[in-house]
């Protein structure tokens, strides 16, 4: 039991962190402990965590905690001294990438990774223009705020930024998807031409391969490859933001960009990398890393420390030892089949989204319009039922579920059973 009331803790939080730091749920949830895919609140009630991807291999995984503890008791410093722990991790991580992605910058977060990737792209190309989707989030630095389109920020969209509507082919025939793809690529052509006419040129396109903030979109076949080809023809680089879609979560692939016939010049990493320990990275080519390194004395006091590297390396070892990527594929297939069944049973469900252990449902009203109120209600109902989920999408009507990778089949069944029960309890007007 917590030694204080939740109301008292909330008052103290407002008095220190302010009232604008976001909290989930109408009644904030005070969590005190976690293990695997389970969380415990201050009253002792447990919840199945179907939302958090930061504890990639499970909350409080002993192998990660022990690795951090051992290294903290041995040595912790920055990378301006030689130490094998960071090199061991870099070698292990880079083995998961295909050539020519064979070099690594270590940073502290996904925001810092995206900031560095854009800096590398600007210096390499000599251009400043950036393409992003028109409903996306890639971090909270000043320059990333200037290209944020999916969250509220005070900074206006930068003059050097063009936002693209990512086409969604869900529910379309092949012919319809082809027409949509051609139209969307024409929009990309116009955006690139606009940047060039304004004198910005094009340095990069930055995108999440799963288009998760956008609502787990399904771009038509050939769109992502066509966009990348246009960016490169204009002299720009392709940056894949793998903070949410990477590290085997999708099951079939280790990295989200592998869903496409595409090898980015830069891949950015964050959240799940250290299972809660702050680690981020930028994976790139030897050419780009060497070019940037010759021009900049780049170092980072905390990134790549032996403790951070020990945590991140432990994540990779656990993934391999517990076969978490194959498990994500198998459980993902099982979950997808059950979600499709729910979509057939409940008119409020318009489509099934995602892949592997990142999945969701699009909710609509009887007239087919987006139903954010249903998504809000379901999120609250699931919390009451002991399962934590969230919602995403332009209309805030896509349920978002991405449990830790250690989810077992029985836990997946529990999640789906409670989701079905909560769907059945929705008001008919939803």
Helices and strands as residue ranges (DSSP letters): H 6-17, E 31-35, E 38-41, E 46-49, H 62-72, H 84-94, E 103-107, H 110-125, E 130-133, H 142-145, E 161-164, H 174-197, E 204-207, H 223-233, E 237-241, G 256-259, E 266-269, G 271-274, E 280-284, H 286-295, H 306-321, H 324-345, E 349-355, E 358-363, H 372-384, E 387-388, E 390-392, E 398-400, H 409-424
